[in-house]
C-alpha cells in the first residue's frame, strides 16, 4: 500500500521514473492484524 505515487517522464525522453511514498503511522493508528510491530521469529537451527 502506498499513500502517494506517480510517474515522471525523463526530460531526455529515455524513459520514466515511477515513485511512491509510504507515510509512517503511529502505533495507535495501526489496524490490528494488518501490521505487526513484533520482530519475526528466530529461525530453527
Buried (B, 14 or more C-beta within 10 A) or exposed (E): EEEEEEEEEEEEEEEEEEEEEEEEEEEEEEEEEEEEEEEEEEEEE
